[in-house]
Amino acid sequence: MNKLMMTAVALLLGTAAAKADCAAELQAMMQGHLQAGPYHVAMESSAAGKTHTMEIDVILPSSFHMKSPEMESVMMKQGSWMKMGGKWMAMPGNMSAMVTSSIKTGMENTMAGITNLQCLGAQQVEGKSYTAYSYDSSGAAVGMPTSSHVTVYKGDNGLPAILIVDGQAMGVKSKTTQHITYDPAITITAPQ
């Protein structure tokens, strides 16, 4: 009986250590992402039968260039601009600071609110093998409760390469896929 009990305790301790290691791996990858330098995100979101695409260049902590079929915007410390009707217009306020704050707060809240974290090991996606992690997360967006199941695929550089988010907000389910490419040649400048 003692042997069985000791085996059960050892399994529980081993499981707790594995979860701690998994959390540390995910935390290190996400911290690396924040410090990796310029990157590009190709994003596709589907919700309520509609698909939306966006291309985003990011230079943390404060420069963003976003393009979608509907709009284009540039946000920097120096100012924010939106292209409407083919013409660039300056936007009031410091949108860059708001986006930067949102990214930082979102990352902190996500890491604090993760449940059901799993290190999935090597997984095949889009014809390539990646080390994968999955977790559930919940929070609020514009005061409305949200929940999501996230799968993160780690690239050869040890940084997130693909994120797939199955989410729900206000009763609407969505799926967002992000492909992330790190590129030191990315620059973001104020529109002319």
Salt bridges, closest charged atoms under 4 A:
GLU55 OE1 - HIS40 NE2 2.42
ASP57 OD1 - HIS40 ND1 2.65
GLU70 OE1 - HIS52 ND1 3.36
GLU72 OE2 - HIS65 NE2 2.59
GLU72 OE1 - LYS83 NZ 3.98
GLU108 OE2 - LYS104 NZ 3.81
GLU126 OE2 - HIS179 NE2 2.77
ASP136 OD1 - HIS149 ND1 2.62
ASP156 OD2 - LYS128 NZ 3.78
